[in-house]
Amino acid sequence: MTNEIDTEPVVEAAPLLRIITPDTTPEEVAAIVAVLSALGGETPAEEPVPSEWASPARAVRTYPGRPAAHGRGAWRSSSLPR
């Protein structure tokens, strides 16, 4: 029996936080990490609901209780009251 182990090369990721000030204390680093982790970022923001004012359907004239005019003379009757 041959025991083969598939080993993939480990890719080192860039650090998410890099402190460049040499005199930073561990407490200050812990405070920065706590603030950044409290900000979150795990869940994406919800997309806003599109406004009905921006809807292209508002450009179409509709009247309650009757369908849009169609056929011969529809253009003329679209703006005339009945």
Secondary structure by P-SEA (a helix, b strand, c coil): cbbbbbccbbbbcccccccccccccaaaaaaaaaaaaaaccccccccccccccccccccccccccccccccccccccccccc
